[in-house]
């Protein structure tokens, strides 16, 4: 068998096994992405060497990463989180950014890292695309607490992408990057306005008519818009994840304004998006994250090993502690800590930012590996703690209501 095809088969096998293994672990509710990453490390060149990167697998992996951010943009309902949730989330993110840049500046001064800007921005991220399916499975997405998690995650995903687009692309001046980003932002706003107000009846009828036929117009238009925005951001020299996120926002505005008479069409679109994303593309990205993880660089570097737990702690300090300050009058103590742990769950943007830093010789490979390793651990540890604290709060509320 061709080695490239064999690697692809092994990766798909790992993706298929992951939810089965999660179901077998009954004592602890593990996020499926943790198993996907772990299986990727095992089948990758660092352990069994059954799978490796190739052009085909890399293309699927990048599409999976893009679709993860597309779904994050699609699932975020700004009508639901507007007002206090997004204001609190934005204020918390800004405080976290100040703390992150200050800590990173000190780390650079003592010679541990090379670019305080890359590390600082990476510390302020949140893996909302990873958290959303977990919140949905737990029935928390539409609760008051869930709204705060979504708002907090949206700030921790959108703001760092903007920072990447403007500040971390070292090939242009800051003014040039800002002008290009502002032009792209105007285009997105126009796209959102068109999506909210433009309702071609013939197109909607065709979308509904082809929903269960081989034409699948809704899916074709979705991928056209997604790839168009990804290509546009690449041509502009912006981070392609910004394009994927923007495409999700625009498609969401269009879909969420489908008339109630076509509510079944909206439900079908949601199901198809989740099937394509979580059934194929996104698992490939997470398995390949494990395959490409440089375990030897981590184990062979004492500084890298030392920094892994340091970065994990910093994730919570930067993203978790601001919650305790700004949400004091909004959430109970356990809920604040729970939100802090959810907000400190990081991964996709950490990978993107560290890869960018290594490519521009602004971040050492061992430090980048330590940061990615810490992000992997955050996906494993922090949601478990977050849900445990949240469940404790809900249990206390039930006991109080029963008295």
DRENBA-386446 format. One record per residue (C-alpha): x, y, z; residue in one letter. Coordinates in Angstrom, 1 decimal. Last residue first. Example, Ala and Ser with C-alpha at 12.3 -4.5 7.8 and 13.67 -1.06 7.14 Angstrom:
REM DRENBA-386446
@X = 13.7 | Y = -1.1 | Z = 7.1 | residu = S;
@X = 12.3 | Y = -4.5 | Z = 7.8 | residu = A;
REM end
This chain:
REM DRENBA-386446
@X = -35.9 | Y = 22.8 | Z = 51.0 | residu = X;
@X = -36.0 | Y = 21.3 | Z = 47.5 | residu = X;
@X = -34.8 | Y = 24.6 | Z = 45.9 | residu = X;
@X = -31.7 | Y = 24.8 | Z = 48.1 | residu = X;
@X = -30.8 | Y = 21.2 | Z = 47.3 | residu = X;
@X = -31.3 | Y = 21.8 | Z = 43.6 | residu = X;
@X = -29.1 | Y = 25.0 | Z = 43.8 | residu = X;
@X = -26.3 | Y = 23.1 | Z = 45.6 | residu = X;
@X = -26.4 | Y = 20.4 | Z = 42.9 | residu = X;
@X = -26.2 | Y = 23.0 | Z = 40.2 | residu = X;
@X = -23.2 | Y = 24.6 | Z = 41.8 | residu = X;
@X = -21.4 | Y = 21.2 | Z = 42.2 | residu = X;
@X = -22.2 | Y = 20.4 | Z = 38.6 | residu = X;
@X = -20.5 | Y = 23.7 | Z = 37.5 | residu = X;
@X = -17.5 | Y = 22.9 | Z = 39.6 | residu = X;
@X = -17.2 | Y = 19.4 | Z = 38.1 | residu = X;
@X = -17.8 | Y = 20.8 | Z = 34.6 | residu = X;
@X = -15.0 | Y = 23.3 | Z = 35.0 | residu = X;
@X = -12.6 | Y = 20.8 | Z = 36.5 | residu = X;
@X = -13.2 | Y = 18.3 | Z = 33.6 | residu = X;
@X = -13.0 | Y = 21.2 | Z = 31.1 | residu = X;
@X = -9.6 | Y = 22.3 | Z = 32.6 | residu = X;
@X = -7.8 | Y = 18.9 | Z = 32.5 | residu = X;
@X = -7.8 | Y = 17.4 | Z = 29.0 | residu = X;
@X = -8.1 | Y = 20.5 | Z = 26.9 | residu = X;
@X = -5.5 | Y = 22.2 | Z = 29.2 | residu = X;
@X = -3.2 | Y = 19.3 | Z = 28.8 | residu = X;
@X = -3.1 | Y = 19.8 | Z = 25.0 | residu = X;
@X = -2.5 | Y = 23.5 | Z = 25.6 | residu = X;
@X = 0.4 | Y = 22.7 | Z = 27.9 | residu = X;
@X = 1.9 | Y = 20.4 | Z = 25.1 | residu = X;
@X = 1.4 | Y = 23.2 | Z = 22.6 | residu = X;
@X = 3.3 | Y = 25.6 | Z = 24.8 | residu = X;
@X = 6.0 | Y = 23.1 | Z = 25.5 | residu = X;
@X = 6.4 | Y = 22.4 | Z = 21.8 | residu = X;
@X = 6.7 | Y = 26.1 | Z = 21.0 | residu = X;
@X = 9.3 | Y = 26.4 | Z = 23.7 | residu = X;
@X = 11.2 | Y = 23.4 | Z = 22.2 | residu = X;
@X = 10.9 | Y = 24.8 | Z = 18.7 | residu = X;
@X = 12.3 | Y = 28.2 | Z = 19.6 | residu = X;
@X = 10.1 | Y = 31.2 | Z = 18.8 | residu = X;
@X = 10.8 | Y = 34.3 | Z = 16.8 | residu = X;
@X = 12.4 | Y = 32.5 | Z = 13.8 | residu = X;
@X = 9.6 | Y = 33.7 | Z = 11.6 | residu = X;
@X = 8.4 | Y = 30.1 | Z = 10.9 | residu = X;
@X = 8.7 | Y = 29.3 | Z = 14.6 | residu = X;
@X = 6.5 | Y = 32.2 | Z = 15.6 | residu = X;
@X = 3.9 | Y = 31.4 | Z = 13.0 | residu = X;
@X = 3.8 | Y = 27.7 | Z = 14.2 | residu = X;
@X = 3.5 | Y = 29.1 | Z = 17.8 | residu = X;
@X = 0.5 | Y = 31.3 | Z = 16.8 | residu = X;
@X = -1.3 | Y = 28.6 | Z = 14.9 | residu = X;
@X = -0.8 | Y = 25.9 | Z = 17.6 | residu = X;
@X = -1.8 | Y = 28.2 | Z = 20.4 | residu = X;
@X = -4.8 | Y = 29.2 | Z = 18.2 | residu = X;
@X = -6.0 | Y = 25.6 | Z = 18.1 | residu = X;
@X = -5.2 | Y = 24.7 | Z = 21.7 | residu = X;
@X = -6.6 | Y = 26.5 | Z = 24.8 | residu = X;
@X = -8.9 | Y = 25.8 | Z = 27.8 | residu = X;
@X = -8.3 | Y = 28.8 | Z = 30.1 | residu = X;
@X = -11.8 | Y = 30.1 | Z = 29.4 | residu = X;
@X = -13.3 | Y = 26.9 | Z = 30.6 | residu = X;
@X = -11.2 | Y = 27.0 | Z = 33.7 | residu = X;
@X = -12.2 | Y = 30.5 | Z = 34.5 | residu = X;
@X = -15.8 | Y = 29.8 | Z = 33.8 | residu = X;
@X = -15.7 | Y = 27.1 | Z = 36.4 | residu = X;
@X = -13.9 | Y = 29.3 | Z = 38.9 | residu = X;
@X = -16.6 | Y = 31.9 | Z = 38.4 | residu = X;
@X = -19.3 | Y = 29.3 | Z = 38.7 | residu = X;
@X = -17.8 | Y = 28.0 | Z = 41.9 | residu = X;
@X = -17.9 | Y = 31.5 | Z = 43.4 | residu = X;
@X = -21.4 | Y = 32.4 | Z = 42.2 | residu = X;
@X = -21.8 | Y = 34.5 | Z = 39.1 | residu = X;
@X = -22.7 | Y = 38.1 | Z = 38.2 | residu = X;
@X = -21.5 | Y = 40.3 | Z = 41.0 | residu = X;
@X = -18.0 | Y = 38.9 | Z = 41.2 | residu = X;
@X = -17.8 | Y = 38.4 | Z = 37.4 | residu = X;
@X = -15.1 | Y = 41.1 | Z = 36.7 | residu = X;
@X = -12.5 | Y = 40.1 | Z = 39.4 | residu = X;
@X = -12.8 | Y = 36.3 | Z = 39.6 | residu = X;
@X = -13.1 | Y = 36.1 | Z = 35.9 | residu = X;
@X = -9.8 | Y = 38.0 | Z = 35.5 | residu = X;
@X = -8.2 | Y = 35.1 | Z = 37.2 | residu = X;
@X = -9.0 | Y = 32.5 | Z = 34.6 | residu = X;
@X = -7.7 | Y = 33.7 | Z = 31.3 | residu = X;
@X = -4.3 | Y = 35.0 | Z = 32.2 | residu = X;
@X = -3.7 | Y = 33.0 | Z = 35.4 | residu = X;
@X = -5.4 | Y = 29.9 | Z = 34.0 | residu = X;
@X = -3.2 | Y = 29.8 | Z = 30.9 | residu = X;
@X = -0.2 | Y = 30.8 | Z = 33.0 | residu = X;
@X = -0.6 | Y = 27.6 | Z = 35.1 | residu = X;
@X = -0.4 | Y = 25.5 | Z = 31.9 | residu = X;
@X = 2.5 | Y = 27.6 | Z = 30.6 | residu = X;
@X = 4.4 | Y = 26.9 | Z = 33.8 | residu = X;
@X = 3.5 | Y = 23.2 | Z = 33.6 | residu = X;
@X = 5.1 | Y = 23.0 | Z = 30.2 | residu = X;
@X = 7.9 | Y = 25.5 | Z = 30.9 | residu = X;
@X = 10.0 | Y = 23.0 | Z = 33.0 | residu = X;
@X = 9.8 | Y = 20.3 | Z = 30.3 | residu = X;
@X = 10.9 | Y = 22.8 | Z = 27.6 | residu = X;
@X = 13.7 | Y = 24.1 | Z = 29.8 | residu = X;
@X = 14.9 | Y = 20.5 | Z = 30.4 | residu = X;
@X = 14.9 | Y = 19.9 | Z = 26.6 | residu = X;
@X = 15.2 | Y = 16.3 | Z = 25.4 | residu = X;
@X = 11.6 | Y = 15.3 | Z = 26.5 | residu = X;
@X = 9.9 | Y = 18.2 | Z = 24.8 | residu = X;
@X = 11.9 | Y = 18.0 | Z = 21.5 | residu = X;
@X = 11.4 | Y = 14.2 | Z = 21.6 | residu = X;
@X = 7.6 | Y = 14.7 | Z = 21.8 | residu = X;
@X = 7.4 | Y = 16.8 | Z = 18.7 | residu = X;
@X = 3.6 | Y = 16.8 | Z = 18.2 | residu = X;
@X = 3.0 | Y = 16.3 | Z = 14.5 | residu = X;
@X = 1.0 | Y = 13.0 | Z = 15.0 | residu = X;
@X = -0.8 | Y = 14.5 | Z = 18.0 | residu = X;
@X = -2.0 | Y = 17.6 | Z = 16.0 | residu = X;
@X = -2.7 | Y = 15.2 | Z = 13.1 | residu = X;
@X = -5.3 | Y = 13.4 | Z = 15.3 | residu = X;
@X = -6.8 | Y = 16.8 | Z = 16.2 | residu = X;
@X = -7.0 | Y = 18.0 | Z = 12.6 | residu = X;
@X = -8.4 | Y = 14.6 | Z = 11.4 | residu = X;
@X = -11.0 | Y = 14.8 | Z = 14.1 | residu = X;
@X = -12.1 | Y = 18.2 | Z = 12.8 | residu = X;
@X = -12.6 | Y = 17.1 | Z = 9.1 | residu = X;
@X = -14.5 | Y = 13.9 | Z = 9.5 | residu = X;
@X = -17.5 | Y = 13.4 | Z = 11.8 | residu = X;
@X = -17.1 | Y = 16.6 | Z = 13.8 | residu = X;
@X = -17.1 | Y = 18.9 | Z = 10.8 | residu = X;
@X = -19.0 | Y = 17.1 | Z = 8.1 | residu = X;
@X = -21.6 | Y = 15.7 | Z = 10.5 | residu = X;
@X = -21.8 | Y = 18.9 | Z = 12.5 | residu = X;
@X = -22.4 | Y = 21.0 | Z = 9.4 | residu = X;
@X = -25.0 | Y = 18.4 | Z = 8.1 | residu = X;
@X = -26.9 | Y = 18.4 | Z = 11.4 | residu = X;
@X = -27.0 | Y = 22.2 | Z = 11.5 | residu = X;
@X = -28.2 | Y = 22.4 | Z = 7.9 | residu = X;
@X = -30.9 | Y = 19.9 | Z = 8.6 | residu = X;
@X = -32.1 | Y = 22.0 | Z = 11.5 | residu = X;
@X = -32.2 | Y = 25.1 | Z = 9.4 | residu = X;
@X = -34.2 | Y = 23.3 | Z = 6.7 | residu = X;
@X = -36.6 | Y = 22.0 | Z = 9.2 | residu = X;
@X = -37.3 | Y = 25.6 | Z = 10.3 | residu = X;
@X = -38.4 | Y = 26.5 | Z = 6.8 | residu = X;
@X = -41.9 | Y = 27.7 | Z = 7.8 | residu = X;
@X = -40.2 | Y = 29.6 | Z = 10.7 | residu = X;
@X = -38.6 | Y = 31.9 | Z = 8.1 | residu = X;
@X = -34.7 | Y = 31.5 | Z = 7.7 | residu = X;
@X = -33.2 | Y = 34.3 | Z = 9.6 | residu = X;
@X = -30.8 | Y = 32.1 | Z = 11.6 | residu = X;
@X = -29.4 | Y = 30.7 | Z = 8.3 | residu = X;
@X = -28.3 | Y = 34.0 | Z = 6.9 | residu = X;
@X = -26.8 | Y = 35.3 | Z = 10.1 | residu = X;
@X = -25.1 | Y = 32.0 | Z = 10.7 | residu = X;
@X = -23.6 | Y = 32.0 | Z = 7.1 | residu = X;
@X = -22.0 | Y = 35.4 | Z = 7.8 | residu = X;
@X = -20.6 | Y = 34.5 | Z = 11.2 | residu = X;
@X = -19.2 | Y = 31.2 | Z = 9.9 | residu = X;
@X = -17.5 | Y = 32.9 | Z = 7.0 | residu = X;
@X = -15.9 | Y = 35.4 | Z = 9.4 | residu = X;
@X = -14.4 | Y = 32.5 | Z = 11.5 | residu = X;
@X = -13.0 | Y = 30.9 | Z = 8.4 | residu = X;
@X = -11.5 | Y = 34.2 | Z = 7.2 | residu = X;
@X = -9.9 | Y = 34.9 | Z = 10.5 | residu = X;
@X = -8.5 | Y = 31.4 | Z = 10.6 | residu = X;
@X = -6.7 | Y = 32.3 | Z = 7.3 | residu = X;
@X = -4.4 | Y = 34.7 | Z = 9.2 | residu = X;
@X = -4.0 | Y = 37.8 | Z = 7.1 | residu = X;
@X = -1.7 | Y = 38.3 | Z = 4.2 | residu = X;
@X = -4.3 | Y = 39.8 | Z = 1.9 | residu = X;
@X = -4.1 | Y = 36.8 | Z = -0.4 | residu = X;
@X = -4.4 | Y = 34.4 | Z = 2.5 | residu = X;
@X = -7.4 | Y = 36.3 | Z = 3.9 | residu = X;
@X = -9.1 | Y = 36.1 | Z = 0.5 | residu = X;
@X = -8.3 | Y = 32.3 | Z = 0.1 | residu = X;
@X = -9.9 | Y = 31.6 | Z = 3.5 | residu = X;
@X = -12.9 | Y = 33.9 | Z = 2.7 | residu = X;
@X = -13.5 | Y = 32.1 | Z = -0.6 | residu = X;
@X = -13.0 | Y = 28.7 | Z = 1.0 | residu = X;
@X = -15.7 | Y = 29.3 | Z = 3.5 | residu = X;
@X = -18.1 | Y = 31.0 | Z = 1.0 | residu = X;
@X = -17.8 | Y = 28.2 | Z = -1.5 | residu = X;
@X = -18.0 | Y = 25.6 | Z = 1.3 | residu = X;
@X = -21.3 | Y = 27.1 | Z = 2.4 | residu = X;
@X = -22.6 | Y = 27.4 | Z = -1.1 | residu = X;
@X = -21.9 | Y = 23.7 | Z = -1.8 | residu = X;
@X = -23.5 | Y = 22.7 | Z = 1.5 | residu = X;
@X = -26.7 | Y = 24.6 | Z = 0.9 | residu = X;
@X = -26.8 | Y = 23.5 | Z = -2.7 | residu = X;
@X = -26.9 | Y = 19.8 | Z = -1.8 | residu = X;
@X = -27.3 | Y = 18.7 | Z = -5.5 | residu = X;
@X = -27.5 | Y = 15.0 | Z = -4.8 | residu = X;
@X = -30.8 | Y = 15.4 | Z = -3.1 | residu = X;
@X = -31.9 | Y = 15.9 | Z = 0.5 | residu = X;
@X = -31.4 | Y = 19.6 | Z = 0.9 | residu = X;
@X = -32.0 | Y = 20.2 | Z = -2.8 | residu = X;
@X = -35.5 | Y = 21.5 | Z = -2.5 | residu = X;
@X = -34.8 | Y = 23.6 | Z = 0.6 | residu = X;
@X = -31.8 | Y = 25.3 | Z = -1.1 | residu = X;
@X = -33.8 | Y = 25.8 | Z = -4.3 | residu = X;
@X = -36.7 | Y = 27.3 | Z = -2.4 | residu = X;
@X = -34.3 | Y = 29.6 | Z = -0.6 | residu = X;
@X = -32.7 | Y = 30.7 | Z = -3.9 | residu = X;
@X = -36.0 | Y = 31.4 | Z = -5.5 | residu = X;
@X = -37.0 | Y = 33.5 | Z = -2.4 | residu = X;
@X = -34.0 | Y = 35.7 | Z = -2.5 | residu = X;
@X = -33.8 | Y = 37.0 | Z = 1.1 | residu = X;
@X = -31.2 | Y = 39.7 | Z = 1.6 | residu = X;
@X = -31.5 | Y = 41.5 | Z = 4.9 | residu = X;
@X = -29.4 | Y = 39.7 | Z = 7.5 | residu = X;
@X = -27.0 | Y = 38.1 | Z = 5.1 | residu = X;
@X = -26.5 | Y = 41.4 | Z = 3.3 | residu = X;
@X = -25.7 | Y = 43.1 | Z = 6.6 | residu = X;
@X = -23.3 | Y = 40.4 | Z = 7.6 | residu = X;
@X = -21.5 | Y = 40.5 | Z = 4.3 | residu = X;
@X = -21.2 | Y = 44.3 | Z = 4.6 | residu = X;
@X = -19.7 | Y = 43.9 | Z = 8.0 | residu = X;
@X = -17.3 | Y = 41.3 | Z = 6.7 | residu = X;
@X = -16.1 | Y = 43.6 | Z = 3.9 | residu = X;
@X = -15.6 | Y = 46.4 | Z = 6.4 | residu = X;
@X = -13.5 | Y = 44.1 | Z = 8.5 | residu = X;
@X = -11.4 | Y = 43.2 | Z = 5.5 | residu = X;
@X = -10.7 | Y = 46.8 | Z = 4.8 | residu = X;
@X = -9.9 | Y = 47.3 | Z = 8.5 | residu = X;
@X = -7.5 | Y = 44.4 | Z = 8.4 | residu = X;
@X = -5.7 | Y = 45.8 | Z = 5.3 | residu = X;
@X = -5.4 | Y = 49.2 | Z = 6.9 | residu = X;
@X = -4.2 | Y = 47.8 | Z = 10.2 | residu = X;
@X = -1.6 | Y = 45.6 | Z = 8.5 | residu = X;
@X = -0.2 | Y = 48.5 | Z = 6.5 | residu = X;
@X = -0.1 | Y = 50.7 | Z = 9.7 | residu = X;
@X = 1.8 | Y = 47.9 | Z = 11.6 | residu = X;
@X = 4.3 | Y = 47.6 | Z = 8.9 | residu = X;
@X = 4.4 | Y = 44.4 | Z = 6.8 | residu = X;
@X = 6.4 | Y = 41.1 | Z = 6.8 | residu = X;
@X = 6.2 | Y = 40.6 | Z = 10.6 | residu = X;
@X = 2.7 | Y = 39.2 | Z = 10.6 | residu = X;
@X = 2.2 | Y = 39.0 | Z = 14.4 | residu = X;
@X = 0.7 | Y = 42.5 | Z = 15.0 | residu = X;
@X = -2.4 | Y = 43.0 | Z = 12.8 | residu = X;
@X = -3.7 | Y = 39.6 | Z = 11.8 | residu = X;
@X = -2.4 | Y = 37.9 | Z = 14.9 | residu = X;
@X = -4.0 | Y = 40.5 | Z = 17.2 | residu = X;
@X = -7.3 | Y = 40.1 | Z = 15.3 | residu = X;
@X = -7.1 | Y = 36.3 | Z = 15.8 | residu = X;
@X = -6.3 | Y = 37.0 | Z = 19.5 | residu = X;
@X = -9.5 | Y = 39.1 | Z = 19.7 | residu = X;
@X = -11.8 | Y = 36.6 | Z = 18.0 | residu = X;
@X = -10.9 | Y = 33.5 | Z = 20.0 | residu = X;
@X = -10.7 | Y = 34.7 | Z = 23.6 | residu = X;
@X = -13.6 | Y = 37.1 | Z = 23.1 | residu = X;
@X = -15.7 | Y = 34.4 | Z = 21.7 | residu = X;
@X = -14.7 | Y = 32.1 | Z = 24.5 | residu = X;
@X = -15.9 | Y = 34.6 | Z = 27.1 | residu = X;
@X = -19.1 | Y = 35.1 | Z = 25.3 | residu = X;
@X = -19.7 | Y = 31.4 | Z = 24.9 | residu = X;
@X = -18.9 | Y = 30.7 | Z = 28.5 | residu = X;
@X = -21.1 | Y = 33.6 | Z = 29.6 | residu = X;
@X = -24.0 | Y = 32.3 | Z = 27.5 | residu = X;
@X = -23.5 | Y = 28.8 | Z = 29.0 | residu = X;
@X = -23.9 | Y = 30.3 | Z = 32.5 | residu = X;
@X = -27.2 | Y = 31.9 | Z = 31.5 | residu = X;
@X = -28.2 | Y = 28.6 | Z = 29.9 | residu = X;
@X = -28.4 | Y = 28.0 | Z = 26.1 | residu = X;
@X = -25.1 | Y = 26.0 | Z = 25.7 | residu = X;
@X = -25.3 | Y = 24.2 | Z = 29.0 | residu = X;
@X = -27.1 | Y = 20.9 | Z = 28.0 | residu = X;
@X = -23.9 | Y = 18.9 | Z = 28.8 | residu = X;
@X = -23.6 | Y = 17.6 | Z = 25.2 | residu = X;
@X = -24.0 | Y = 21.2 | Z = 23.9 | residu = X;
@X = -21.4 | Y = 22.6 | Z = 26.3 | residu = X;
@X = -19.0 | Y = 19.9 | Z = 25.2 | residu = X;
@X = -19.8 | Y = 20.7 | Z = 21.5 | residu = X;
@X = -19.0 | Y = 24.4 | Z = 22.2 | residu = X;
@X = -15.8 | Y = 23.8 | Z = 24.2 | residu = X;
@X = -13.5 | Y = 22.7 | Z = 21.3 | residu = X;
@X = -14.6 | Y = 25.6 | Z = 19.0 | residu = X;
@X = -14.3 | Y = 27.9 | Z = 22.0 | residu = X;
@X = -10.6 | Y = 27.0 | Z = 22.4 | residu = X;
@X = -9.7 | Y = 30.2 | Z = 24.3 | residu = X;
@X = -6.7 | Y = 32.5 | Z = 23.6 | residu = X;
@X = -5.0 | Y = 35.0 | Z = 25.9 | residu = X;
@X = -1.8 | Y = 33.0 | Z = 26.4 | residu = X;
@X = -1.1 | Y = 32.9 | Z = 22.7 | residu = X;
@X = -1.1 | Y = 36.7 | Z = 22.5 | residu = X;
@X = 1.6 | Y = 36.9 | Z = 25.2 | residu = X;
@X = 3.7 | Y = 34.1 | Z = 23.7 | residu = X;
@X = 3.8 | Y = 35.8 | Z = 20.3 | residu = X;
@X = 4.3 | Y = 39.2 | Z = 21.7 | residu = X;
@X = 7.0 | Y = 38.2 | Z = 24.3 | residu = X;
@X = 9.1 | Y = 37.0 | Z = 21.4 | residu = X;
@X = 12.4 | Y = 35.1 | Z = 22.1 | residu = X;
@X = 11.5 | Y = 33.0 | Z = 25.2 | residu = X;
@X = 13.5 | Y = 31.8 | Z = 28.2 | residu = X;
@X = 16.1 | Y = 34.6 | Z = 28.1 | residu = X;
@X = 15.5 | Y = 36.4 | Z = 31.3 | residu = X;
@X = 14.2 | Y = 39.4 | Z = 29.4 | residu = X;
@X = 11.9 | Y = 37.3 | Z = 27.3 | residu = X;
@X = 10.3 | Y = 35.7 | Z = 30.3 | residu = X;
@X = 9.8 | Y = 39.1 | Z = 31.8 | residu = X;
@X = 8.1 | Y = 40.4 | Z = 28.6 | residu = X;
@X = 5.9 | Y = 37.2 | Z = 28.6 | residu = X;
@X = 4.7 | Y = 38.0 | Z = 32.2 | residu = X;
@X = 3.8 | Y = 41.6 | Z = 31.2 | residu = X;
@X = 2.3 | Y = 40.6 | Z = 27.9 | residu = X;
@X = 0.1 | Y = 38.0 | Z = 29.6 | residu = X;
@X = -1.0 | Y = 40.3 | Z = 32.4 | residu = X;
@X = -2.0 | Y = 43.1 | Z = 30.0 | residu = X;
@X = -3.8 | Y = 40.6 | Z = 27.7 | residu = X;
@X = -5.7 | Y = 39.1 | Z = 30.7 | residu = X;
@X = -6.9 | Y = 42.6 | Z = 31.6 | residu = X;
@X = -8.1 | Y = 43.1 | Z = 28.0 | residu = X;
@X = -9.7 | Y = 39.6 | Z = 28.0 | residu = X;
@X = -11.6 | Y = 40.3 | Z = 31.2 | residu = X;
@X = -13.0 | Y = 43.6 | Z = 29.8 | residu = X;
@X = -14.1 | Y = 41.8 | Z = 26.6 | residu = X;
@X = -15.8 | Y = 39.0 | Z = 28.5 | residu = X;
@X = -17.6 | Y = 41.3 | Z = 30.8 | residu = X;
@X = -18.9 | Y = 43.4 | Z = 27.9 | residu = X;
@X = -19.8 | Y = 40.2 | Z = 25.9 | residu = X;
@X = -21.9 | Y = 38.8 | Z = 28.8 | residu = X;
@X = -23.4 | Y = 42.2 | Z = 29.8 | residu = X;
@X = -24.9 | Y = 43.2 | Z = 26.5 | residu = X;
@X = -24.8 | Y = 40.8 | Z = 23.6 | residu = X;
@X = -24.5 | Y = 37.1 | Z = 24.3 | residu = X;
@X = -27.8 | Y = 35.9 | Z = 22.8 | residu = X;
@X = -27.9 | Y = 38.3 | Z = 19.9 | residu = X;
@X = -24.3 | Y = 37.4 | Z = 19.2 | residu = X;
@X = -25.2 | Y = 33.8 | Z = 18.7 | residu = X;
@X = -21.9 | Y = 32.0 | Z = 18.4 | residu = X;
@X = -22.5 | Y = 28.6 | Z = 16.6 | residu = X;
@X = -21.5 | Y = 29.8 | Z = 13.1 | residu = X;
@X = -18.4 | Y = 31.5 | Z = 14.2 | residu = X;
@X = -17.2 | Y = 28.5 | Z = 16.2 | residu = X;
@X = -18.3 | Y = 26.3 | Z = 13.3 | residu = X;
@X = -16.1 | Y = 28.2 | Z = 10.9 | residu = X;
@X = -13.3 | Y = 28.0 | Z = 13.4 | residu = X;
@X = -13.5 | Y = 24.2 | Z = 13.5 | residu = X;
@X = -14.0 | Y = 24.2 | Z = 9.7 | residu = X;
@X = -10.7 | Y = 26.0 | Z = 9.2 | residu = X;
@X = -8.9 | Y = 23.6 | Z = 11.5 | residu = X;
@X = -10.5 | Y = 20.6 | Z = 9.6 | residu = X;
@X = -9.5 | Y = 22.2 | Z = 6.3 | residu = X;
@X = -6.0 | Y = 22.5 | Z = 7.6 | residu = X;
@X = -6.0 | Y = 18.8 | Z = 8.5 | residu = X;
@X = -7.6 | Y = 17.7 | Z = 5.2 | residu = X;
@X = -4.8 | Y = 19.6 | Z = 3.3 | residu = X;
@X = -2.2 | Y = 18.1 | Z = 5.6 | residu = X;
@X = -3.4 | Y = 14.6 | Z = 5.0 | residu = X;
@X = -3.2 | Y = 15.1 | Z = 1.2 | residu = X;
@X = 0.3 | Y = 16.8 | Z = 1.3 | residu = X;
@X = 1.7 | Y = 14.2 | Z = 3.7 | residu = X;
@X = 2.3 | Y = 14.0 | Z = 7.4 | residu = X;
@X = 3.2 | Y = 10.7 | Z = 9.1 | residu = X;
@X = 1.5 | Y = 7.6 | Z = 10.3 | residu = X;
@X = 2.5 | Y = 4.2 | Z = 11.6 | residu = X;
@X = 5.6 | Y = 5.6 | Z = 13.4 | residu = X;
@X = 4.8 | Y = 3.7 | Z = 16.6 | residu = X;
@X = 6.1 | Y = 6.4 | Z = 19.0 | residu = X;
@X = 7.5 | Y = 9.8 | Z = 17.9 | residu = X;
@X = 6.7 | Y = 9.2 | Z = 14.2 | residu = X;
@X = 2.9 | Y = 9.2 | Z = 14.9 | residu = X;
@X = 0.5 | Y = 6.4 | Z = 15.8 | residu = X;
@X = 0.9 | Y = 7.1 | Z = 19.5 | residu = X;
@X = 1.0 | Y = 10.9 | Z = 19.3 | residu = X;
@X = -2.2 | Y = 10.8 | Z = 17.1 | residu = X;
@X = -3.9 | Y = 8.5 | Z = 19.5 | residu = X;
@X = -3.3 | Y = 11.0 | Z = 22.3 | residu = X;
@X = -4.6 | Y = 13.9 | Z = 20.2 | residu = X;
@X = -7.8 | Y = 12.0 | Z = 19.3 | residu = X;
@X = -8.2 | Y = 10.8 | Z = 22.9 | residu = X;
@X = -8.0 | Y = 14.4 | Z = 24.2 | residu = X;
@X = -10.3 | Y = 15.6 | Z = 21.4 | residu = X;
@X = -13.0 | Y = 13.2 | Z = 22.6 | residu = X;
@X = -13.3 | Y = 15.1 | Z = 25.9 | residu = X;
@X = -13.0 | Y = 12.6 | Z = 28.7 | residu = X;
@X = -15.8 | Y = 11.9 | Z = 31.1 | residu = X;
@X = -14.0 | Y = 10.0 | Z = 33.9 | residu = X;
@X = -15.1 | Y = 6.7 | Z = 35.5 | residu = X;
@X = -16.7 | Y = 5.3 | Z = 32.4 | residu = X;
@X = -13.8 | Y = 5.1 | Z = 30.0 | residu = X;
@X = -15.2 | Y = 2.7 | Z = 27.3 | residu = X;
@X = -17.3 | Y = 5.6 | Z = 25.8 | residu = X;
@X = -14.2 | Y = 7.6 | Z = 25.3 | residu = X;
@X = -12.5 | Y = 4.6 | Z = 23.6 | residu = X;
@X = -15.4 | Y = 4.3 | Z = 21.2 | residu = X;
@X = -15.3 | Y = 8.1 | Z = 20.5 | residu = X;
@X = -11.6 | Y = 7.9 | Z = 19.6 | residu = X;
@X = -11.7 | Y = 4.7 | Z = 17.5 | residu = X;
@X = -13.0 | Y = 6.4 | Z = 14.3 | residu = X;
@X = -10.5 | Y = 9.2 | Z = 14.4 | residu = X;
@X = -7.7 | Y = 6.7 | Z = 15.0 | residu = X;
@X = -8.9 | Y = 4.7 | Z = 12.0 | residu = X;
@X = -9.0 | Y = 7.9 | Z = 9.9 | residu = X;
@X = -5.4 | Y = 8.6 | Z = 10.8 | residu = X;
@X = -4.3 | Y = 5.0 | Z = 10.0 | residu = X;
@X = -6.0 | Y = 5.2 | Z = 6.6 | residu = X;
@X = -4.4 | Y = 8.5 | Z = 5.8 | residu = X;
@X = -1.0 | Y = 7.1 | Z = 6.8 | residu = X;
@X = -1.6 | Y = 4.1 | Z = 4.5 | residu = X;
@X = -2.6 | Y = 6.3 | Z = 1.6 | residu = X;
@X = 0.6 | Y = 8.3 | Z = 2.0 | residu = X;
@X = 2.7 | Y = 5.1 | Z = 2.3 | residu = X;
@X = 1.2 | Y = 3.5 | Z = -0.8 | residu = X;
@X = 0.0 | Y = 0.0 | Z = 0.0 | residu = X;
REM end
